[in-house]
């Protein structure tokens, strides 16, 4: 496959993969501890979760904070760059909801990703 340095290729290198958008979605809602990801994303393995989080951290979208407690506590949150991805997540959620409506696909719930940004903007006001 030929690699082109285009916006869509760069986007797919950062956000592509089975779990990254879900990880970013849950982080758009609140900071998440490692253990919580397993409850939020059933089926993800420890290795895959660790790899995906490391990649998102390397790419500057996710911040990892280690609390020096016993046992150690690790919490993940979005960086400012990661928060800039939330409108993309919103567009994806909206498209998926519209698609489900058009195709008659039942959904568990209607979800939107802008909860995090809305609460952050309220704090600034």
C-alpha positions as CSV (number, residue, x, y, z in Angstrom):
1,X,0.0,0.0,0.0
2,X,1.3,3.4,-0.9
3,X,1.4,5.9,2.0
4,X,0.3,9.4,1.3
5,X,0.8,12.1,3.8
6,X,-2.7,13.5,3.6
7,X,-5.1,14.6,6.3
8,X,-7.1,11.4,6.1
9,X,-4.0,9.2,6.4
10,X,-2.8,11.2,9.3
11,X,-6.2,11.0,10.9
12,X,-6.4,7.3,10.5
13,X,-2.9,6.8,11.9
14,X,-3.9,8.7,15.0
15,X,-7.6,7.6,15.5
16,X,-7.8,4.4,13.5
17,X,-8.2,1.0,15.1
18,X,-11.0,-0.8,16.7
19,X,-11.0,0.8,20.1
20,X,-9.3,4.3,19.9
21,X,-12.5,6.3,19.2
22,X,-14.3,4.5,22.0
23,X,-11.5,5.2,24.4
24,X,-11.5,8.9,23.3
25,X,-15.3,9.0,23.7
26,X,-15.3,7.7,27.3
27,X,-12.5,10.2,28.1
28,X,-14.5,13.0,26.6
29,X,-17.1,12.3,29.4
30,X,-14.6,12.1,32.3
31,X,-11.2,10.9,33.5
32,X,-11.1,7.2,33.5
33,X,-9.0,4.7,35.6
34,X,-7.6,1.7,33.8
35,X,-9.9,-0.8,35.6
36,X,-13.0,1.3,34.5
37,X,-12.1,0.8,30.8
38,X,-12.7,-2.9,31.1
39,X,-16.2,-2.2,32.4
40,X,-16.9,0.4,29.7
41,X,-15.4,-1.6,26.8
42,X,-16.2,-5.3,27.4
43,X,-14.0,-7.5,25.2
44,X,-10.9,-5.3,25.1
45,X,-7.8,-7.1,26.2
46,X,-5.2,-5.7,28.6
47,X,-2.6,-5.8,25.9
48,X,-4.7,-4.0,23.4
49,X,-5.9,-1.4,25.9
50,X,-2.4,-0.7,27.1
51,X,-1.1,-0.4,23.5
52,X,-4.0,1.9,22.4
53,X,-3.6,4.1,25.5
54,X,0.2,4.4,24.9
55,X,-0.3,5.3,21.2
56,X,-2.9,8.0,22.1
57,X,-0.6,9.3,24.8
58,X,2.4,9.3,22.4
59,X,0.2,11.2,19.8
60,X,-0.6,13.8,22.5
61,X,-4.4,13.2,22.8
62,X,-4.3,11.4,26.2
63,X,-2.7,12.2,29.5
64,X,-1.7,9.5,31.9
65,X,-1.5,10.5,35.6
66,X,0.1,8.1,38.1
67,X,-0.9,8.7,41.7
68,X,1.6,7.5,44.3
69,X,-0.8,5.4,46.4
70,X,-0.9,1.8,47.5
71,X,-2.0,0.2,45.3
72,X,-0.9,2.6,42.6
73,X,-3.7,4.5,40.8
74,X,-3.5,5.4,37.2
75,X,-6.0,7.8,35.6
76,X,-6.4,8.9,32.0
77,X,-7.8,12.1,30.7
78,X,-7.8,14.1,27.5
79,X,-5.2,16.7,26.8
80,X,-6.2,20.0,25.2
81,X,-5.3,18.4,21.8
82,X,-7.5,15.4,22.7
83,X,-10.4,17.8,23.6
84,X,-10.1,19.3,20.2
85,X,-11.1,15.8,18.8
86,X,-14.5,15.9,20.6
87,X,-16.3,17.7,17.8
88,X,-15.1,14.9,15.5
89,X,-16.5,12.4,18.0
90,X,-19.8,14.3,18.0
91,X,-20.0,14.2,14.2
92,X,-19.4,10.5,14.3
93,X,-22.0,9.9,17.0
94,X,-24.5,12.0,15.1
95,X,-23.8,10.2,11.8
96,X,-24.2,6.8,13.6
97,X,-27.4,7.8,15.2
98,X,-28.8,9.0,11.8
99,X,-27.6,5.9,10.1
100,X,-29.3,3.7,12.7
101,X,-32.6,5.7,12.3
102,X,-32.5,5.4,8.5
103,X,-31.7,1.7,8.6
104,X,-34.1,0.9,11.5
105,X,-31.3,-0.3,13.7
106,X,-32.1,-0.4,17.4
107,X,-29.7,1.4,19.7
108,X,-29.3,1.0,23.4
109,X,-29.3,4.8,23.9
110,X,-28.7,8.0,22.0
111,X,-25.3,9.3,23.1
112,X,-23.5,12.5,22.4
113,X,-19.9,13.3,23.1
114,X,-20.1,17.0,24.0
115,X,-20.9,16.5,27.7
116,X,-17.3,17.0,28.7
117,X,-16.8,20.2,26.8
118,X,-20.1,21.6,27.9
119,X,-19.2,21.1,31.6
120,X,-15.7,22.5,31.0
121,X,-17.1,25.7,29.3
122,X,-19.6,26.2,32.2
123,X,-16.7,26.1,34.7
124,X,-14.9,28.9,32.7
125,X,-17.9,31.2,32.7
